Amino acid sequence: MPWPSRKRDKGAVADKKEPDAKIAKTEEETLDKEEEEKSTKPPAGSSKSGWKNWKKTKESDSGGEESKMTYCHWLLKSEPESRLEKGVDVKFSIDDLKAQPNQTTFWDGIRNYEARNFLRAMKLGQQAFFYHSNCKEPGIVAIVKIVKEAYPDHTQFDQKDPHYDSSSRKENPKWSMVDVQFVRMTKRFIPLSEIKAHHLAHKAEGGPLKNMMLFTRQRLSIQPLTQEEFEFVLSLEEEKPH
């Protein structure tokens, strides 16, 4: 018997720790009209060495070649704290995923066209960050991988599900989902505040996180990452938290 829907993107709920998050928009507006955040300077006291040290290491590894701007990794937001949506608790933490059979689940309930298209672009074996959202301390807690590519989301046809869509037809489903499997916990929790400090520094001076969708498409719960974005964020798990 399917478990309740728990992954959300109806203009995903803004993280509580992100005061300049945008007000929810319609699905159509989300596609084209979200603005980039206005801040261009890194917070006082933030280190600028993270990008330079990482870049130096990567150039040493790759002979200085720049990565192509293609999306091959992902960031998936899920809510670790209880919240009722039409009477259904949408809570789904990394511990909930680890408790599933084979530590695998379907990523259902996405009701935003841009996020749906990202789901449909996911390829078998690609890795994603599992991101705790809409909670006291949002951030990255684990790595998961895609173990089944996009197929119809059954919750769109379930009238008892909070994400039932009466306009969707089984012969031409509007909404998709993928299956994800737990890979490992990150070596430490990587908070949104730390990622944002690097993002602002990279916007000012150059760096892989300057266009990261976590800040330019804040409300999307399915977000693509370039190879450089993924590798830089992953490198943060080796550093001591600031």
C-alpha positions as CSV (number, residue, x, y, z in Angstrom):
1,M,0.0,0.0,0.0
2,P,1.5,3.3,-1.0
3,W,2.6,5.6,1.8
4,P,1.4,9.2,1.9
5,S,2.8,11.9,-0.4
6,R,5.5,13.8,1.3
7,K,7.7,15.6,-1.3
8,R,6.3,19.0,-2.2
9,D,6.7,21.6,-4.9
10,K,3.7,23.8,-5.4
11,G,6.0,26.7,-5.4
12,A,7.9,25.0,-2.5
13,V,7.6,26.4,0.9
14,A,10.4,28.9,1.6
15,D,13.1,28.0,4.1
16,K,12.5,29.7,7.4
17,K,16.1,30.7,7.6
18,E,16.0,32.5,4.3
19,P,14.3,35.9,4.9
20,D,14.6,37.1,1.3
21,A,12.8,34.2,-0.2
22,K,10.1,35.1,-2.7
23,I,6.4,35.0,-2.2
24,A,4.8,31.9,-3.8
25,K,4.0,32.3,-7.5
26,T,1.7,30.5,-9.8
27,E,3.3,27.6,-11.8
28,E,3.4,29.6,-14.9
29,E,5.2,32.5,-13.2
30,T,7.7,30.2,-11.6
31,L,8.9,29.1,-15.1
32,D,10.2,32.5,-16.2
33,K,9.8,35.4,-13.8
34,E,11.6,34.7,-10.5
35,E,14.2,37.3,-9.8
36,E,17.7,36.6,-8.6
37,E,18.3,37.7,-5.1
38,K,19.5,41.3,-4.8
39,S,22.5,40.8,-2.5
40,T,25.9,41.0,-4.3
41,K,28.3,41.2,-1.4
42,P,29.4,38.3,0.8
43,P,28.5,38.6,4.5
44,A,31.1,40.4,6.7
45,G,33.8,38.0,7.9
46,S,33.0,35.3,5.3
47,S,36.0,33.5,3.9
48,K,36.8,34.0,0.2
49,S,39.4,31.2,0.2
50,G,36.9,28.3,-0.3
51,W,36.5,28.9,-4.0
52,K,40.2,29.6,-4.6
53,N,41.4,26.6,-2.7
54,W,38.9,24.3,-4.4
55,K,39.7,25.7,-7.8
56,K,43.4,25.2,-7.3
57,T,42.8,21.6,-6.4
58,K,40.5,21.0,-9.3
59,E,42.8,22.6,-11.8
60,S,45.6,20.3,-10.5
61,D,43.3,17.3,-11.0
62,S,42.0,18.3,-14.4
63,G,44.9,20.2,-16.0
64,G,43.0,23.4,-15.6
65,E,40.1,22.5,-17.9
66,E,36.8,24.1,-17.1
67,S,33.7,21.9,-16.7
68,K,30.9,22.2,-19.1
69,M,27.7,23.9,-17.8
70,T,25.5,20.8,-17.9
71,Y,23.2,19.5,-15.2
72,C,24.2,16.0,-14.0
73,H,23.4,16.2,-10.3
74,W,20.4,17.3,-8.3
75,L,19.1,18.8,-5.1
76,L,15.9,17.4,-3.6
77,K,14.1,19.3,-0.9
78,S,12.0,17.5,1.7
79,E,10.4,18.5,5.0
80,P,11.8,16.8,8.1
81,E,9.2,18.4,10.5
82,S,5.5,17.5,10.7
83,R,3.2,19.7,8.6
84,L,-0.4,18.8,7.7
85,E,-1.5,19.4,4.1
86,K,-5.2,18.6,3.6
87,G,-5.1,16.4,6.7
88,V,-2.0,14.5,5.5
89,D,1.4,14.9,7.3
90,V,3.9,15.7,4.6
91,K,6.9,15.1,6.8
92,F,9.7,13.1,5.2
93,S,13.2,13.3,6.7
94,I,16.4,11.4,5.7
95,D,15.6,9.0,8.6
96,D,12.2,8.3,7.0
97,L,14.0,7.4,3.7
98,K,16.5,5.2,5.5
99,A,13.6,3.3,7.1
100,Q,12.0,2.4,3.8
101,P,12.5,-1.0,2.2
102,N,15.8,-1.0,0.5
103,Q,16.1,2.6,1.7
104,T,14.2,3.5,-1.5
105,T,11.1,5.6,-2.2
106,F,9.3,7.3,-5.0
107,W,9.6,11.1,-5.1
108,D,5.9,12.0,-5.5
109,G,3.7,15.1,-5.1
110,I,5.5,17.4,-7.4
111,R,3.0,19.9,-8.9
112,N,5.2,22.5,-10.6
113,Y,5.9,22.2,-14.3
114,E,9.6,23.3,-14.1
115,A,10.3,20.9,-11.3
116,R,8.4,18.1,-13.1
117,N,10.6,18.7,-16.2
118,F,13.7,18.4,-14.1
119,L,12.4,15.1,-12.7
120,R,11.9,13.9,-16.3
121,A,15.5,14.8,-17.1
122,M,16.9,12.7,-14.4
123,K,19.0,9.7,-15.5
124,L,19.5,6.4,-13.8
125,G,22.4,6.5,-11.3
126,Q,22.7,10.2,-11.1
127,Q,23.3,11.5,-7.6
128,A,21.4,14.2,-5.6
129,F,21.7,16.0,-2.4
130,F,18.9,15.3,0.1
131,Y,18.1,18.8,1.6
132,H,16.0,19.4,4.7
133,S,13.7,22.3,4.0
134,N,11.1,24.4,5.8
135,C,12.7,23.7,9.2
136,K,14.6,25.4,11.9
137,E,18.0,24.7,10.3
138,P,17.7,24.0,6.5
139,G,20.6,22.3,4.7
140,I,22.1,19.2,3.1
141,V,22.1,16.0,5.1
142,A,22.8,13.2,2.7
143,I,23.3,11.9,-0.8
144,V,20.8,9.8,-2.7
145,K,20.8,8.4,-6.2
146,I,18.2,7.9,-9.0
147,V,17.2,4.3,-9.2
148,K,14.2,4.6,-11.5
149,E,13.7,7.3,-14.2
150,A,10.5,9.3,-14.5
151,Y,7.1,7.5,-14.6
152,P,3.5,8.7,-13.9
153,D,2.9,9.9,-10.3
154,H,0.0,7.8,-9.0
155,T,-1.0,10.4,-6.5
156,Q,-2.4,12.7,-9.2
157,F,-5.2,10.2,-9.7
158,D,-5.9,9.5,-6.0
159,Q,-8.9,11.7,-4.8
160,K,-7.9,11.1,-1.2
161,D,-4.4,12.4,-1.8
162,P,-3.7,16.1,-1.1
163,H,-2.1,16.4,-4.5
164,Y,-4.9,14.9,-6.5
165,D,-5.3,16.7,-9.9
166,S,-8.7,16.3,-11.4
167,S,-7.4,17.7,-14.7
168,S,-4.9,15.0,-15.3
169,R,-5.8,11.9,-17.4
170,K,-4.3,8.5,-17.1
171,E,-3.9,8.3,-20.9
172,N,-1.8,11.5,-20.7
173,P,-0.6,12.1,-17.1
174,K,0.6,15.6,-16.3
175,W,2.8,14.7,-13.4
176,S,5.8,12.4,-13.0
177,M,8.0,11.0,-10.2
178,V,11.3,9.1,-9.9
179,D,12.6,6.5,-7.4
180,V,15.5,7.5,-5.2
181,Q,17.7,5.4,-2.9
182,F,19.8,6.5,0.1
183,V,23.6,6.4,-0.7
184,R,25.2,7.9,2.4
185,M,25.0,10.7,5.0
186,T,27.2,13.7,4.3
187,K,30.2,13.7,6.7
188,R,28.6,16.7,8.4
189,F,25.4,18.7,8.1
190,I,26.0,21.5,5.5
191,P,23.7,24.4,6.4
192,L,22.0,26.7,4.0
193,S,23.7,29.7,5.7
194,E,27.1,28.3,4.8
195,I,26.2,27.6,1.2
196,K,24.7,31.1,0.9
197,A,27.9,32.7,2.1
198,H,29.9,30.9,-0.6
199,H,27.2,31.8,-3.2
200,L,27.4,35.5,-2.4
201,A,31.2,35.4,-2.4
202,H,31.2,33.6,-5.8
203,K,28.7,36.2,-7.2
204,A,31.1,39.0,-6.3
205,E,34.4,37.3,-7.3
206,G,33.5,34.4,-9.5
207,G,33.0,30.8,-8.5
208,P,30.9,27.7,-9.2
209,L,28.0,28.7,-6.9
210,K,27.4,32.1,-8.4
211,N,24.3,30.9,-10.3
212,M,23.2,28.1,-8.0
213,M,19.4,27.6,-8.3
214,L,19.1,27.2,-4.5
215,F,19.2,31.0,-4.6
216,T,18.0,31.9,-8.1
217,R,15.0,29.6,-8.0
218,Q,14.5,29.4,-4.3
219,R,11.0,28.0,-4.3
220,L,11.7,24.9,-6.4
221,S,12.1,21.7,-4.5
222,I,13.7,19.9,-7.5
223,Q,16.8,21.7,-8.6
224,P,19.6,20.8,-11.0
225,L,23.3,21.2,-10.2
226,T,26.3,21.4,-12.5
227,Q,29.2,19.1,-11.9
228,E,31.2,22.1,-10.4
229,E,28.3,23.1,-8.1
230,F,28.0,19.5,-6.8
231,E,31.7,19.0,-6.3
232,F,32.2,22.3,-4.6
233,V,29.3,21.8,-2.1
234,L,30.5,18.2,-1.5
235,S,34.0,19.5,-0.7
236,L,32.4,21.5,2.2
237,E,31.8,18.3,4.1
238,E,35.6,18.1,4.6
239,E,35.8,21.5,6.2
240,K,35.1,22.5,9.8
241,P,31.9,24.4,10.1
242,H,32.4,28.2,10.5
